[in-house]
Amino acid sequence: MKNVAKSAVTSGRDYTFSSDGPLEGYETHYPLIAVKSCHYEGELIRENEDEGQLWIRVKGKAELEVYDTRTGIPFLYPTKIQEKAQILDDEDGEGEGYIVSGPNIDLDGLVLRILESSLPLQLLKNPDEPLPKSKDPSVHLMSEDERKEEKGNFSLDGLPEFPDAPKKDS
């Protein structure tokens, strides 16, 4: 955990940083399991002293242990990050960035959040791998193409008509 006081970053006096090693001791969110190794470097910048806008510019690479979002099987995922983002004290509804409350910035924790937000929605070890088979016979997993084909074969003709529900008295 590398903490930097927000007040140490002033206009014209940027704070540079770098780190090597795993990011441990932090809560992760699906599909991320762990950060096995990470090298990052960057700087904290105060672009406008009057408005107090604090920014982080960071680049690096990491090896992440993640779940395959299709099969649920863990695998190692190498990734790179390069981002410039605003650091906000709280949700202001106007800016986009990372919320860091309090007087200090935990750089490892912030880089972990940047890594998590950079992960693709569909994280697949092997994109050509078929969908898993369900152990429950009432559940059928299908690809988007199979769904479209099956939906095209389905007709509402022949389904029974249901009467409208009786209206409740007000």
N, C-alpha and C positions, 0 to 999 in steps of 0.2 A: 504494500500500500504506500503510494507516494502522494503525499498531500502538499498542496501549494495554496498559500493564502491568496484569495482573490485580490486583496489590496496590494499584493506585491507586483501585480501587473498594472502598469500605468502607461499612459500614452507616451510613446518614445522609448519605453523600457519593456521590451518583450521578454518572456520567460521561455527559454529553450529547454527541452528535455529529451531523454531517450531511455529505453529500457530493453532488457533481454531476459527471457525466461518465461515460465508458465504463469498464467494468471490464476492463482488459487485462492480459495477462501471466499469466493463470491457466489451468490445464487445465480444460476443460469436458467434460461428459458428454452423450451422446446423449439427447435430440434437440437439445440446446443447442449452437449453433455459436459465437455471440458475444453479448456484451452491448453493443449499439450506443450506448445512452445509459441513464443511471440516475440518479435522484435519490432519496436516502433520508435519513431522519433518525430518531433514536431515542436510547435511553439504555441504559447498563449499570447494573444494580441489584444490590446485595448485600442480599437480603431477610432473611437470618438469619446474623448474624456467627458464631455458634457452629458451625453446620453448614457454613458457607462456601458457601452456595448463591449462585451467580452467574447472573443472568438478563439476556437482551437483549430489549428491546422495540423493534421497528423497524417503520416504515411507509414506503412509497415507491412509485414507479412506474418502469417500465423499458421500453425497446424492445429486444426480443431477436430475434436471428436464429436461427431454429430450422428443423429438418427437419420436413416434413409426415410423420407416422408412417405414413401410408398410401401416399403416392406417392414419398416420399424427396426431394421438391423443396423447397429452402430458401424461407422467406418470413419477413417481419417480423411479430412477434407482440407487441403492446402488453400489458402486464400490470401489476397492482398487487399489492403485498404489505402485509400487516399481521399481525405475528406477535409473540408473546411466547414465548420458549423458554429452557430452562435451558442453561447452558454447563457441560459436564462436562470434568474433567481426563482421564478414561479411561472405558472401558466398565464400568459398575458393575452392570449387570443389573437395576437397579431404576428408575432415572430415564430419562426420555425427553428428548432434547435433542441438542445438537451437541457433538461431542468436539473440544476445542481443547487440545492438549498444550502444555506449556511455560509459561513465565511471561507471555507476551504474547498478545494477541488481534489478529489481522489482520482489521480490520473489513470491508474490501473482500472478502476471501476468504470471510468468514463470511456476508456478505450474498449473495454469489454462490451459496453452498451453500443458503441459504434460498430464493433464486430458483429454483434447480434443483429443490429438493424441492417447490416449489409448482406445478410444471408438471403439467398433466393427463396421464394415461397415453395417451389418444388425442388427439394434438395435430394437428388438421386445419385446413388453410386454408379448404377448402370441404367441409363434411360431406356435401353432395349429390353430390360427384364420385364416379364409379364406380371400382371397383378397377382397378388397372393390368392390362393384358394381358401375359401372360408370353410371352417369346420362345422358351421351351422348351415344345414341344408336350406333354411329359409332365407339366407343372405346370399346374394349374388353380386360380386364385384365386377365392374365392367369399365372398359375404357370409354372415353368421350365419344369416339367413333362408334363403338358398339351400342352406346346409349342412343345415339341419334338414329342408328339403323333400327333398333328395337322400337323406338318411339314412332318411327315412320310406319311400322308394321301394326301398330295398335290402333284399334278403331273403337269409338264409343257406341257404335251400332250394336244393338242387341243387349245393352245393359238395361236393367229394369228402371222404370221411372219411380222416383220417390216423391210422395206428396210433400207439399210445403209444410213446415212446422206450424202448429197452431199459434196464433198471435196471443201474447199475454195482454190481459186487461191492464190499463194504466191506472 
